[in-house]
Amino acid sequence: MIVHPDIENYIHSLTSLPDPVLEEMAREGEARNFPIIGPAVGRLLVTLIQFGHVHTVLECGSGFGYSALWMALALSENARITCIETDEKNIERAKYYFEKAGQSHKVSFICGNALEVVPTLKQTYDLIVNDIDKEGYPLILPRLVERLRTGGMLVTDNVLRQGKVTGPASDPATAAVQEYNRLLAEADNLWNSFIPLRDGVGLSVKLSKKDKG
Ligand SMILES: C[S@@+](CC[C@H](N)C(=O)[O-])C[C@H]1O[C@@H](n2cnc3c(N)ncnc32)[C@H](O)[C@@H]1O
């Protein structure tokens, strides 16, 4: 990871969990060696939801629901989160945890490839989280921006790839993330910040034409 372990531990020491189910999920992640956003990025997602007017959330690559549950716990009772995930077994685990945390009424799951599913969606979202296979990042970006409301926020995980993005790409996933970050930076309707938290989090606000200047 790109943050010094002492700093990472210090941040974690200040990071309480809003629900004990998240701890159980983190243990499952560790046991399965399954990458999840972790508590510091979970808190960042909650911060965005609490600060902005977020009622509709889309997550692409929701795994077994860890990041989605962080967001659901912060959403108001009438807000909704839609999760797209290719692996049916992960969706089953996510449903189990959402039930346990009393958040099932806020979530709907779509089993499928986000690259195919997102273009079929009709509504726009206040917040979109992108955490699919990294090779798919450049392809999905225009589809996600289409589904983001003006003023909405696209959050992208792993934008710094443990720092590997800084040199010539040594693997296809890093090359794809470099391409994605370049597309973000060049988009005239996105305002980006790259946050060096955990594995790098991209925050991109969709601007209105008026804001482009
Ligand atoms: C890094 S994990 C997600 C972790 C989750 N966001 C969290 O922090 O709890 C990535 C997930 O995306 C799923 N995935 C990968 N490519 C996908 C795609 N094109 N469409 C939908 N899901 C995808 C994988 O099955 C995996 O569960």
Ligand as a Chemical Component Dictionary entry (heavy atoms), coordinates in Angstrom:
data_LIG
# 
_chem_comp.id                   LIG 
_chem_comp.type                 NON-POLYMER 
_chem_comp.pdbx_formal_charge   0 
_chem_comp.three_letter_code    LIG 
# 
loop_
_chem_comp_atom.comp_id 
_chem_comp_atom.atom_id 
_chem_comp_atom.alt_atom_id 
_chem_comp_atom.type_symbol 
_chem_comp_atom.charge 
_chem_comp_atom.model_Cartn_x 
_chem_comp_atom.model_Cartn_y 
_chem_comp_atom.model_Cartn_z 
_chem_comp_atom.pdbx_ordinal 
LIG C1  C1  C 0  -12.217 -5.246  -5.538  1  
LIG S1  S1  S 1  -13.634 -6.239  -5.540  2  
LIG C2  C2  C 0  -14.896 -5.175  -4.922  3  
LIG C3  C3  C 0  -14.796 -4.832  -3.509  4  
LIG C4  C4  C 0  -15.925 -3.963  -3.001  5  
LIG N1  N1  N 0  -16.081 -2.758  -3.780  6  
LIG C5  C5  C 0  -15.650 -3.608  -1.558  7  
LIG O1  O1  O 0  -14.804 -2.747  -1.310  8  
LIG O2  O2  O -1 -16.266 -4.210  -0.688  9  
LIG C6  C6  C 0  -14.087 -6.217  -7.231  10 
LIG C7  C7  C 0  -15.375 -6.948  -7.527  11 
LIG O3  O3  O 0  -15.791 -6.569  -8.815  12 
LIG C8  C8  C 0  -16.336 -7.687  -9.472  13 
LIG N2  N2  N 0  -16.190 -7.364  -10.899 14 
LIG C9  C9  C 0  -15.048 -7.330  -11.629 15 
LIG N3  N3  N 0  -15.290 -6.913  -12.880 16 
LIG C10 C10 C 0  -16.629 -6.662  -12.941 17 
LIG C11 C11 C 0  -17.487 -6.201  -13.958 18 
LIG N4  N4  N 0  -17.022 -5.927  -15.181 19 
LIG N5  N5  N 0  -18.790 -6.045  -13.677 20 
LIG C12 C12 C 0  -19.279 -6.328  -12.423 21 
LIG N6  N6  N 0  -18.512 -6.773  -11.435 22 
LIG C13 C13 C 0  -17.202 -6.942  -11.671 23 
LIG C14 C14 C 0  -15.528 -8.877  -8.979  24 
LIG O4  O4  O 0  -16.273 -10.071 -9.064  25 
LIG C15 C15 C 0  -15.247 -8.475  -7.541  26 
LIG O5  O5  O 0  -16.211 -8.996  -6.672  27 
# 
loop_
_chem_comp_bond.comp_id 
_chem_comp_bond.atom_id_1 
_chem_comp_bond.atom_id_2 
_chem_comp_bond.value_order 
_chem_comp_bond.pdbx_ordinal 
LIG C1  S1  SING 1  
LIG S1  C2  SING 2  
LIG S1  C6  SING 3  
LIG C2  C3  SING 4  
LIG C3  C4  SING 5  
LIG C4  N1  SING 6  
LIG C4  C5  SING 7  
LIG C5  O1  DOUB 8  
LIG C5  O2  SING 9  
LIG C6  C7  SING 10 
LIG C7  O3  SING 11 
LIG C7  C15 SING 12 
LIG O3  C8  SING 13 
LIG C8  N2  SING 14 
LIG C8  C14 SING 15 
LIG N2  C9  SING 16 
LIG N2  C13 SING 17 
LIG C9  N3  DOUB 18 
LIG N3  C10 SING 19 
LIG C10 C11 SING 20 
LIG C10 C13 DOUB 21 
LIG C11 N4  SING 22 
LIG C11 N5  DOUB 23 
LIG N5  C12 SING 24 
LIG C12 N6  DOUB 25 
LIG N6  C13 SING 26 
LIG C14 O4  SING 27 
LIG C14 C15 SING 28 
LIG C15 O5  SING 29 
# 
